[in-house]
Amino acid sequence: MVDRDSLQGLLAEHAELESQLGDPEVHADADRARKLGRRYAELTPIVKTIHQLDAARGDLEAARELAREDPSFAGEIDRLSERIPELESRLAEQLLPRDPYDSSDVVMEIKSGAGGEESALFAADLLQMYLRYVEQMGWKAVVLDATESDLGGYKDVTVSIKANGDGPDGVWARLKYEGGVHRVQRVPTTESQGRIHTSAAGVLIYPEPEEIEVEVDPNDVRIDVFRASGPGGQSVNTTDSAVRITHLPTGVVVSCQNEKSQIQNKARAMQVLQARLQAMAEEEAAAKASDTRRSQVRTVDRSERVRTYNFPENRISDHRVNYKAYNLDQVLAGDLSGVINALREADRTEKLAEQASPTADG
């Protein structure tokens, strides 16, 4: 259990945040107010549990004293003796190290892979699945760039997903597990013999932190402008407003064509490039630091097959946590809660095990 001094520090921080958020001058700076609000929302359930635990411990001590003269208080002692370990367990879970980007918005890229047109059509299905989930969560999604295939699928598509509000959990907290290879098994529309084919699409997802630490040298990028295109590649305007930025040292390419002007598209594309380069740098550092340890729920290895969508059996399987359900139709309609909750629970269980065995990596 965390020492009392640390808990007192969290209580003091929460009280200070509450005071700051009550100051009208703080809200004159929207970014600062949002940052403070997120931290306050993160600490509030922890503070509530600390107060409940303190109250239960005080009540137990009082009940024991009263029971010395009145045996009827024995039942209250039993109740509180069960309640306190429950609160201690909840607090331990709430105090688990948080992913620093859990409150962040994200950028998601979906790319067709092996399977040609069928893979591109599956990429379109994945996009619609995520857009429906975004709608159910009350978030906002904007397609930044897309390259369509001949049959209306997507060779690649980039989406910005943002949460509404300043809660402790943002988009990244729930969608960070989606990165990897998604495999589909079904009869393609292009298949005349009714045979089941297997194809795949890749999902790349990274947080869009508010503060970007990576600086991009202007000499390291090539910027191309072109006309924004609509379905089938048709031009939707007569000016070169779309922007493509190529980061020469890494080969990362980012395009944006959905803002209103070339300047806005360039700024947005640069923001996405910085976020992606930062994510790459952090993942490389994390990989080097954990060569001898492999997490059960991976969010970094995008070459890993993470999930299978089997249409004939209406089955979805996540291979990282052995999750299996026969509601693929509902999942494609946006009901991702089951598989995402399974991944979050596996992640939480692993962290609790690590906390209980601090020398496991040694």
Solvent accessible surface area in square Angstrom, and as a share of the most:
residue,aa,sasa,rsa
1,M,135,0.60
2,V,52,0.30
3,D,86,0.44
4,R,94,0.34
5,D,119,0.61
6,S,49,0.32
7,L,6,0.03
8,Q,85,0.38
9,G,39,0.37
10,L,32,0.16
11,L,30,0.15
12,A,64,0.49
13,E,60,0.27
14,H,21,0.09
15,A,58,0.45
16,E,96,0.43
17,L,11,0.05
18,E,97,0.44
19,S,74,0.48
20,Q,42,0.19
21,L,36,0.18
22,G,61,0.59
23,D,56,0.29
24,P,109,0.68
25,E,139,0.62
26,V,6,0.03
27,H,100,0.44
28,A,93,0.72
29,D,72,0.37
30,A,67,0.52
31,D,83,0.43
32,R,111,0.41
33,A,14,0.11
34,R,79,0.29
35,K,90,0.38
36,L,27,0.14
37,G,16,0.15
38,R,33,0.12
39,R,79,0.29
40,Y,54,0.20
41,A,27,0.21
42,E,35,0.16
43,L,2,0.01
44,T,54,0.32
45,P,56,0.35
46,I,13,0.07
47,V,11,0.06
48,K,123,0.52
49,T,1,0.01
50,I,1,0.01
51,H,102,0.46
52,Q,53,0.23
53,L,3,0.01
54,D,51,0.26
55,A,58,0.45
56,A,8,0.06
57,R,92,0.34
58,G,39,0.37
59,D,73,0.38
60,L,17,0.08
61,E,110,0.50
62,A,48,0.37
63,A,4,0.03
64,R,123,0.45
65,E,94,0.42
66,L,90,0.45
67,A,23,0.18
68,R,185,0.68
69,E,162,0.73
70,D,59,0.31
71,P,106,0.66
72,S,88,0.57
73,F,68,0.28
74,A,52,0.40
75,G,48,0.46
76,E,62,0.28
77,I,35,0.18
78,D,88,0.46
79,R,126,0.46
80,L,4,0.02
81,S,47,0.31
82,E,120,0.54
83,R,73,0.27
84,I,17,0.09
85,P,72,0.45
86,E,103,0.46
87,L,1,0.00
88,E,49,0.22
89,S,71,0.46
90,R,99,0.36
91,L,0,0.00
92,A,25,0.19
93,E,67,0.30
94,Q,48,0.22
95,L,35,0.17
96,L,15,0.07
97,P,100,0.63
98,R,87,0.32
99,D,34,0.18
100,P,115,0.72
101,Y,35,0.13
102,D,15,0.08
103,S,25,0.16
104,S,10,0.06
105,D,23,0.12
106,V,0,0.00
107,V,0,0.00
108,M,1,0.00
109,E,9,0.04
110,I,0,0.00
111,K,88,0.37
112,S,35,0.22
113,G,40,0.38
114,A,81,0.63
115,G,43,0.41
116,G,53,0.51
117,E,54,0.24
118,E,13,0.06
119,S,0,0.00
120,A,3,0.02
121,L,35,0.17
122,F,0,0.00
123,A,0,0.00
124,A,16,0.13
125,D,46,0.24
126,L,0,0.00
127,L,3,0.02
128,Q,75,0.33
129,M,0,0.00
130,Y,2,0.01
131,L,47,0.23
132,R,104,0.38
133,Y,5,0.02
134,V,5,0.03
135,E,135,0.61
136,Q,111,0.49
137,M,74,0.33
138,G,41,0.39
139,W,32,0.11
140,K,122,0.52
141,A,32,0.25
142,V,59,0.34
143,V,45,0.26
144,L,3,0.02
145,D,19,0.10
146,A,26,0.20
147,T,59,0.34
148,E,58,0.26
149,S,8,0.05
150,D,136,0.70
151,L,98,0.49
152,G,42,0.41
153,G,0,0.00
154,Y,39,0.15
155,K,108,0.46
156,D,43,0.22
157,V,0,0.00
158,T,19,0.11
159,V,2,0.01
160,S,4,0.02
161,I,1,0.01
162,K,79,0.33
163,A,25,0.19
164,N,111,0.57
165,G,53,0.51
166,D,57,0.29
167,G,34,0.33
168,P,42,0.26
169,D,65,0.34
170,G,5,0.05
171,V,0,0.00
172,W,20,0.07
173,A,2,0.02
174,R,41,0.15
175,L,0,0.00
176,K,11,0.05
177,Y,6,0.02
178,E,0,0.00
179,G,3,0.03
180,G,0,0.00
181,V,39,0.23
182,H,0,0.00
183,R,57,0.21
184,V,1,0.00
185,Q,36,0.16
186,R,32,0.12
187,V,67,0.38
188,P,7,0.04
189,T,120,0.70
190,T,82,0.47
191,E,26,0.11
192,S,103,0.66
193,Q,130,0.58
194,G,47,0.45
195,R,148,0.54
196,I,100,0.51
197,H,77,0.35
198,T,77,0.45
199,S,5,0.04
200,A,18,0.14
201,A,1,0.01
202,G,24,0.23
203,V,3,0.02
204,L,24,0.12
205,I,2,0.01
206,Y,1,0.00
207,P,8,0.05
208,E,12,0.05
209,P,11,0.07
210,E,85,0.38
211,E,113,0.51
212,I,44,0.22
213,E,135,0.61
214,V,36,0.21
215,E,152,0.68
216,V,24,0.14
217,D,66,0.34
218,P,110,0.69
219,N,130,0.67
220,D,46,0.24
221,V,21,0.12
222,R,121,0.44
223,I,67,0.34
224,D,45,0.23
225,V,67,0.38
226,F,51,0.21
227,R,131,0.48
228,A,6,0.04
229,S,42,0.27
230,G,17,0.17
231,P,91,0.57
232,G,72,0.69
233,G,54,0.52
234,Q,113,0.50
235,S,66,0.43
236,V,86,0.50
237,N,49,0.25
238,T,111,0.65
239,T,84,0.49
240,D,65,0.34
241,S,11,0.07
242,A,0,0.00
243,V,0,0.00
244,R,84,0.31
245,I,0,0.00
246,T,12,0.07
247,H,18,0.08
248,L,94,0.47
249,P,85,0.53
250,T,66,0.38
251,G,46,0.45
252,V,10,0.06
253,V,72,0.41
254,V,8,0.05
255,S,17,0.11
256,C,1,0.01
257,Q,18,0.08
258,N,78,0.40
259,E,61,0.27
260,K,190,0.81
261,S,43,0.28
262,Q,74,0.33
263,I,144,0.73
264,Q,87,0.39
265,N,0,0.00
266,K,89,0.38
267,A,62,0.48
268,R,26,0.10
269,A,0,0.00
270,M,45,0.20
271,Q,76,0.34
272,V,1,0.00
273,L,0,0.00
274,Q,39,0.18
275,A,1,0.00
276,R,42,0.15
277,L,16,0.08
278,Q,6,0.03
279,A,9,0.07
280,M,73,0.33
281,A,54,0.42
282,E,65,0.29
283,E,31,0.14
284,E,102,0.46
285,A,60,0.47
286,A,51,0.39
287,A,52,0.40
288,K,142,0.60
289,A,93,0.72
290,S,33,0.21
291,D,94,0.49
292,T,138,0.80
293,R,78,0.29
294,R,149,0.54
295,S,36,0.23
296,Q,98,0.44
297,V,7,0.04
298,R,81,0.30
299,T,38,0.22
300,V,63,0.36
301,D,53,0.28
302,R,58,0.21
303,S,95,0.61
304,E,43,0.19
305,R,107,0.39
306,V,1,0.01
307,R,0,0.00
308,T,1,0.01
309,Y,0,0.00
310,N,14,0.07
311,F,68,0.29
312,P,75,0.47
313,E,90,0.40
314,N,52,0.27
315,R,39,0.14
316,I,0,0.00
317,S,8,0.05
318,D,1,0.00
319,H,64,0.29
320,R,21,0.08
321,V,25,0.14
322,N,140,0.72
323,Y,45,0.17
324,K,119,0.50
325,A,19,0.15
326,Y,134,0.51
327,N,35,0.18
328,L,3,0.01
329,D,85,0.44
330,Q,96,0.43
331,V,4,0.03
332,L,27,0.13
333,A,52,0.40
334,G,0,0.00
335,D,53,0.27
336,L,0,0.00
337,S,47,0.30
338,G,35,0.34
339,V,3,0.01
340,I,0,0.00
341,N,72,0.37
342,A,29,0.22
343,L,0,0.00
344,R,49,0.18
345,E,85,0.38
346,A,15,0.12
347,D,21,0.11
348,R,72,0.26
349,T,75,0.43
350,E,32,0.14
351,K,59,0.25
352,L,61,0.30
353,A,58,0.45
354,E,65,0.29
355,Q,84,0.37
356,A,83,0.65
357,S,54,0.35
358,P,109,0.69
359,T,113,0.66
360,A,77,0.59
361,D,107,0.55
362,G,106,1.02
